[in-house]
Amino acid sequence: SILICNLSHGLFQTTSPSFMECLSENTPVDTVVFTSQATDADSGPNSYVEYSLRGPYGNKFSIGTVDGDVRLVGELDREELSNYTLTVVATDKGEPPLSSTMDVTMMVLDVNDNTPSFSQNIYDIEIEENTLTGTDVIQVFASDADEGTNGQIRFSISGGNTNADFRIDSVTGVISVAKQLDREARSSYSLVVQAADRGSSPRVDRTTVNIVFSGENWGDVARKDVRRFHINLLHRV
């Protein structure tokens, strides 16, 4: 669906049943976010209009009784609540007073105010030295409470992978073996994995993936095989 918002803070007449306004979640407190205007065809005191707000959001919005300016009086957090529906009441000064209402929906637009967060600070795994190239060994997970590109995460290995022995899928966070591993050349790894969102000023979180080899290494196995070969030769002699 397509959301069309009025970004001009223009005036409305209470003959309209509803109105939609968009504001960023980092809008400063005391900002006028909307101006209400009602007309009354009467003359004299009967035409004087006062404004009030009806609804549960008095801790976020207020309205000027005379000028109809709706002001932000509390900080917004889109992740807490993404929209507010305010009922503006316009009441004249006649006897008896007459009133009219209009619903104003405030849509809170996302800003990149949340940092990606890994599900674990440290991941520890064991793998075999003969793990084949291309084998997936672990998947890391991270989440971001923002929406749109601000909440989209891309993974990368930012440290501990000097020989590029491992690679990571930037979208899924799956780490796989990129080269033939050699325990004699390197016995363990501590990969620094980064999760960055795609906001205009990206926010970043990091985790560590510790990888060690399990079981016997292939050098020891080869030496044992050579020793068995020599023993067999001696028995034959």
Helices and strands as residue ranges (DSSP letters): E 11-12, E 18-24, E 32-36, G 44-47, E 49-54, E 61-63, E 69-72, E 83-92, E 99-109, E 117-118, E 122-127, E 136-139, E 142-143, G 148-151, E 153-159, E 166-168, E 174-177, E 188-197, E 204-213, H 218-236
